Amino acid sequence: MSKNKIKFGLKNVHYATITNTAGVITYGTPVKVEGAVSISLSPEVERTAIPADDNKEYAVIFEDNGYSGDLEIQVIDDAFRVAVFGATLNADGVLIESKDDAPNPVALLFEFDGDVNKKRHVLYNCLITKPSIESETGKANKTDKLSISARPAEDTGHVKASVLNDTAGATAYASWFSTVYVDDTEE
């Protein structure tokens, strides 16, 4: 099958809550986030040189700490603010943010278009911080920009997985946004 030469577009952004019960990680059902504008994540890799035998780089150790960056959404809804930021929606329908709110870790799923195949991605362990509050008079569009720290999953150490819409990945691709993909081929 042909491979993509270019990528473009962002869609099908979802989040899935993470539960850690005595070291066993489970993911909730992915929830779609409407209004995705952009995502930009940079790798967080530490490189440590170990000197020996009069060589500054006798050995080199790399530690993959995931990614960090931004996700831009048109408007974050209250359900997202409750599930991800830990805010409370009371019986009166009022969203309340408290000093004790703590962000909840989530898996973040999304899709890029390509010239041949669409590619789906999952980041397994993300902390997302709430956006600034801003608007202005008139009709200038203001979006919600969220900061993301994507770290290795606490159970597997996996940071990210992705799949193409091709024959080899057809099964995983079809269910990508129904459940968070977990690699059960490793033992």
C-alpha positions as CSV (number, residue, x, y, z in Angstrom):
1,M,0.0,0.0,0.0
2,S,1.2,3.5,-0.7
3,K,2.4,5.8,2.1
4,N,1.4,9.4,2.7
5,K,3.7,12.0,1.3
6,I,2.0,14.9,3.1
7,K,-0.2,15.3,6.2
8,F,-2.9,17.9,6.8
9,G,-6.0,18.4,8.8
10,L,-6.9,17.7,12.4
11,K,-10.1,16.0,13.4
12,N,-11.7,13.4,15.6
13,V,-10.1,14.7,18.7
14,H,-11.2,12.6,21.7
15,Y,-10.2,12.2,25.3
16,A,-10.5,9.1,27.6
17,T,-10.3,9.4,31.3
18,I,-7.6,7.3,33.1
19,T,-8.2,5.3,36.2
20,N,-5.3,3.9,38.2
21,T,-6.5,1.2,40.7
22,A,-3.5,-0.2,42.6
23,G,-1.2,0.2,39.6
24,V,-3.7,-1.2,37.1
25,I,-4.5,1.4,34.4
26,T,-7.9,1.5,32.7
27,Y,-9.2,3.9,30.1
28,G,-12.7,5.2,29.9
29,T,-14.7,5.4,26.7
30,P,-13.3,8.1,24.4
31,V,-15.4,11.3,24.3
32,K,-15.3,13.5,21.2
33,V,-14.1,17.1,21.5
34,E,-15.8,19.3,18.9
35,G,-14.1,22.3,17.3
36,A,-10.4,21.1,17.0
37,V,-8.3,23.8,15.4
38,S,-4.7,22.7,15.8
39,I,-2.2,20.6,17.7
40,S,1.5,21.2,18.1
41,L,3.6,18.9,20.3
42,S,7.4,18.8,20.7
43,P,9.3,15.7,21.9
44,E,10.8,15.8,25.4
45,V,13.9,13.6,25.1
46,E,16.8,13.9,27.5
47,R,20.2,12.9,26.2
48,T,22.9,12.1,28.7
49,A,26.5,11.5,27.7
50,I,28.5,9.1,29.9
51,P,32.3,9.8,29.7
52,A,34.9,7.0,29.9
53,D,38.2,6.0,28.4
54,D,39.0,9.6,27.5
55,N,35.9,9.8,25.4
56,K,33.2,12.4,26.2
57,E,30.5,10.1,24.8
58,Y,31.6,6.6,25.7
59,A,27.9,5.8,26.1
60,V,24.8,7.9,25.5
61,I,21.5,7.4,27.4
62,F,18.3,8.6,26.0
63,E,15.1,9.1,28.1
64,D,11.9,9.6,26.3
65,N,9.7,11.8,28.5
66,G,6.9,12.2,25.9
67,Y,5.7,15.4,24.4
68,S,4.6,18.9,25.4
69,G,2.8,21.5,23.5
70,D,-0.6,22.9,22.7
71,L,-4.1,21.9,21.5
72,E,-6.3,24.6,20.2
73,I,-10.1,24.1,20.4
74,Q,-12.8,26.6,19.4
75,V,-14.6,26.4,22.7
76,I,-14.1,23.9,25.5
77,D,-17.4,22.6,26.9
78,D,-18.4,22.2,30.5
79,A,-18.3,18.4,30.4
80,F,-14.6,18.6,29.3
81,R,-13.9,21.0,32.1
82,V,-15.4,18.6,34.7
83,A,-13.8,15.4,33.3
84,V,-10.3,16.9,32.5
85,F,-9.8,19.9,34.8
86,G,-11.7,18.6,37.8
87,A,-14.3,21.5,37.9
88,T,-17.8,20.8,39.3
89,L,-21.1,21.3,37.6
90,N,-23.7,21.8,40.4
91,A,-27.4,21.0,40.5
92,D,-28.2,24.6,39.4
93,G,-26.2,24.0,36.2
94,V,-23.4,26.3,37.4
95,L,-19.8,25.4,36.6
96,I,-17.5,25.9,39.6
97,E,-13.7,26.0,39.6
98,S,-12.1,25.6,43.0
99,K,-8.6,26.0,44.3
100,D,-8.6,22.3,45.1
101,D,-9.4,21.2,41.5
102,A,-6.7,18.9,40.1
103,P,-6.4,18.0,36.4
104,N,-7.2,14.4,35.7
105,P,-4.9,12.4,33.4
106,V,-6.4,11.4,30.1
107,A,-5.5,9.6,26.9
108,L,-5.7,12.0,23.9
109,L,-6.8,10.6,20.5
110,F,-6.9,12.4,17.2
111,E,-6.6,12.0,13.4
112,F,-4.6,13.6,10.7
113,D,-5.5,13.5,7.0
114,G,-3.0,12.5,4.4
115,D,-2.8,12.4,0.6
116,V,-3.3,8.6,0.7
117,N,-4.3,7.4,4.1
118,K,-5.7,9.0,7.3
119,K,-3.6,8.4,10.4
120,R,-5.0,8.0,13.9
121,H,-2.9,8.7,17.0
122,V,-3.2,8.2,20.8
123,L,-1.1,9.8,23.5
124,Y,-1.5,7.5,26.6
125,N,-1.0,9.8,29.6
126,C,-1.7,13.5,29.2
127,L,-2.2,16.2,31.7
128,I,-4.0,19.2,30.1
129,T,-4.2,22.6,31.8
130,K,-7.1,24.9,31.4
131,P,-7.0,27.8,28.9
132,S,-6.8,31.5,29.5
133,I,-10.1,33.4,29.7
134,E,-10.3,35.9,26.9
135,S,-12.6,37.6,24.4
136,E,-13.1,41.0,22.9
137,T,-15.7,43.3,21.6
138,G,-16.7,42.5,18.0
139,K,-16.6,39.3,16.2
140,A,-12.9,38.4,16.3
141,N,-12.6,34.7,16.9
142,K,-10.9,33.7,20.1
143,T,-10.1,30.0,20.7
144,D,-9.2,28.0,23.8
145,K,-5.5,27.0,23.8
146,L,-4.7,24.1,26.1
147,S,-1.2,23.2,27.3
148,I,-0.5,19.4,27.1
149,S,2.1,17.3,28.8
150,A,2.1,13.8,27.3
151,R,4.1,11.4,29.4
152,P,4.7,7.6,29.3
153,A,1.8,5.4,30.5
154,E,2.4,4.4,34.1
155,D,1.8,0.7,33.4
156,T,3.4,0.1,30.0
157,G,5.7,3.0,29.5
158,H,4.1,3.6,26.1
159,V,4.0,7.3,25.1
160,K,2.2,7.2,21.8
161,A,0.7,4.8,19.2
162,S,-0.6,5.4,15.7
163,V,-2.2,3.5,12.9
164,L,-2.9,4.0,9.2
165,N,-6.1,3.3,7.4
166,D,-4.6,0.4,5.5
167,T,-4.9,-3.4,5.4
168,A,-2.4,-4.1,8.2
169,G,-4.1,-1.8,10.7
170,A,-7.7,-2.2,9.6
171,T,-9.0,-3.8,12.8
172,A,-7.3,-1.3,15.1
173,Y,-8.2,1.6,12.9
174,A,-11.9,0.7,12.8
175,S,-12.2,0.7,16.6
176,W,-9.7,3.5,17.4
177,F,-12.2,6.0,18.8
178,S,-14.4,3.3,20.5
179,T,-11.8,2.2,23.0
180,V,-8.2,3.3,23.7
181,Y,-5.9,0.9,21.8
182,V,-3.7,-1.1,24.2
183,D,-1.0,-3.3,22.7
184,D,-1.7,-6.8,23.9
185,T,0.8,-8.4,21.5
186,E,3.7,-7.8,24.0
187,E,4.3,-10.3,26.8
